[in-house]
Amino acid sequence: MWDTVEIGGKGTKDFGNSAVKIFGIEFENLSENRESYWVSGCIGDMGFRVMKDTKEGERITKMIDEKYTEQEMLDYFNRLLLRKASPTKLLAAIKNMENHAYERGRREKLSEIQKVLEIY
C-alpha cells in the first residue's frame, strides 16, 4: 500500500487525499500532488507518502529531474522504507511475502499434480 509509511507529515491534512501518476519517468508507481509524493510497489508490497519539503522529498525530486532508472529509484525507495518503517509494519510485510510465497508454491504444486493426473 502507498500509505504504509508517512515521512514528514500526518495524514490527509498534510499529504492531500489524492495524487496523480508522474509520466515521463521509468518508475511506474510514483504519483504526486502539490505537497507530496506517493510511492507504491516497493519491497513487501509496501509503499509510502513523503512530503516534498523533506530531504527525502527533495531527493525524489532530484531523481525525477535527472531521469534516474526504475531500478535506481526502487533501490532508493526500498532502502528508505527499511529505515523509516516501524518494526511492526516490517514484520507485517514479511508475513505478507511469506503468505504470497506459500500460495504461489501451493498453486504450482497443484498444477504439477493436475498435469500428472491428465497423463493417466
Contacts in CASP RR format, 6 or more apart in sequence:
PFRMAT RR
TARGET T0000
AUTHOR 0000-0000-0000
METHOD contacts of the structure
MODEL  1
MWDTVEIGGKGTKDFGNSAVKIFGIEFENLSENRESYWVSGCIGDMGFRV
MKDTKEGERITKMIDEKYTEQEMLDYFNRLLLRKASPTKLLAAIKNMENH
AYERGRREKLSEIQKVLEIY
1 40 0 8 1.000
1 45 0 8 1.000
1 46 0 8 1.000
1 47 0 8 1.000
2 31 0 8 1.000
2 38 0 8 1.000
2 39 0 8 1.000
2 40 0 8 1.000
2 47 0 8 1.000
2 48 0 8 1.000
2 49 0 8 1.000
3 38 0 8 1.000
3 47 0 8 1.000
3 48 0 8 1.000
3 49 0 8 1.000
4 46 0 8 1.000
4 47 0 8 1.000
4 48 0 8 1.000
4 81 0 8 1.000
4 85 0 8 1.000
4 89 0 8 1.000
4 93 0 8 1.000
5 46 0 8 1.000
5 47 0 8 1.000
5 48 0 8 1.000
5 49 0 8 1.000
5 81 0 8 1.000
5 84 0 8 1.000
5 85 0 8 1.000
5 86 0 8 1.000
5 89 0 8 1.000
6 15 0 8 1.000
6 48 0 8 1.000
6 49 0 8 1.000
6 50 0 8 1.000
7 48 0 8 1.000
7 49 0 8 1.000
7 50 0 8 1.000
7 51 0 8 1.000
7 54 0 8 1.000
7 56 0 8 1.000
7 57 0 8 1.000
7 80 0 8 1.000
7 84 0 8 1.000
8 14 0 8 1.000
8 50 0 8 1.000
8 51 0 8 1.000
8 54 0 8 1.000
9 15 0 8 1.000
9 51 0 8 1.000
14 35 0 8 1.000
14 36 0 8 1.000
14 51 0 8 1.000
15 33 0 8 1.000
15 35 0 8 1.000
15 36 0 8 1.000
15 38 0 8 1.000
15 49 0 8 1.000
15 51 0 8 1.000
16 33 0 8 1.000
16 35 0 8 1.000
16 36 0 8 1.000
18 33 0 8 1.000
19 31 0 8 1.000
19 32 0 8 1.000
19 33 0 8 1.000
19 36 0 8 1.000
19 37 0 8 1.000
19 38 0 8 1.000
20 31 0 8 1.000
20 32 0 8 1.000
20 33 0 8 1.000
21 28 0 8 1.000
21 30 0 8 1.000
21 31 0 8 1.000
22 30 0 8 1.000
22 31 0 8 1.000
22 32 0 8 1.000
22 64 0 8 1.000
25 64 0 8 1.000
25 67 0 8 1.000
25 68 0 8 1.000
25 73 0 8 1.000
26 67 0 8 1.000
26 68 0 8 1.000
26 69 0 8 1.000
26 70 0 8 1.000
26 73 0 8 1.000
27 68 0 8 1.000
27 70 0 8 1.000
27 73 0 8 1.000
27 74 0 8 1.000
28 70 0 8 1.000
29 39 0 8 1.000
29 40 0 8 1.000
29 41 0 8 1.000
29 42 0 8 1.000
30 37 0 8 1.000
30 38 0 8 1.000
30 39 0 8 1.000
30 60 0 8 1.000
30 64 0 8 1.000
30 73 0 8 1.000
31 37 0 8 1.000
31 38 0 8 1.000
31 39 0 8 1.000
32 38 0 8 1.000
32 52 0 8 1.000
35 51 0 8 1.000
35 52 0 8 1.000
35 53 0 8 1.000
36 49 0 8 1.000
36 50 0 8 1.000
36 51 0 8 1.000
36 52 0 8 1.000
37 49 0 8 1.000
37 50 0 8 1.000
37 52 0 8 1.000
37 57 0 8 1.000
37 60 0 8 1.000
38 48 0 8 1.000
38 49 0 8 1.000
39 47 0 8 1.000
39 48 0 8 1.000
39 49 0 8 1.000
39 50 0 8 1.000
39 77 0 8 1.000
40 47 0 8 1.000
41 47 0 8 1.000
42 48 0 8 1.000
42 74 0 8 1.000
42 77 0 8 1.000
42 78 0 8 1.000
42 81 0 8 1.000
43 78 0 8 1.000
43 81 0 8 1.000
43 82 0 8 1.000
43 93 0 8 1.000
44 93 0 8 1.000
44 94 0 8 1.000
44 96 0 8 1.000
44 97 0 8 1.000
45 93 0 8 1.000
45 96 0 8 1.000
45 97 0 8 1.000
46 81 0 8 1.000
46 85 0 8 1.000
46 89 0 8 1.000
46 93 0 8 1.000
47 77 0 8 1.000
47 81 0 8 1.000
48 77 0 8 1.000
48 80 0 8 1.000
48 81 0 8 1.000
48 84 0 8 1.000
48 85 0 8 1.000
50 56 0 8 1.000
50 57 0 8 1.000
50 60 0 8 1.000
50 80 0 8 1.000
51 57 0 8 1.000
52 58 0 8 1.000
52 60 0 8 1.000
52 61 0 8 1.000
56 80 0 8 1.000
59 76 0 8 1.000
63 72 0 8 1.000
63 73 0 8 1.000
63 76 0 8 1.000
68 76 0 8 1.000
82 90 0 8 1.000
85 93 0 8 1.000
END
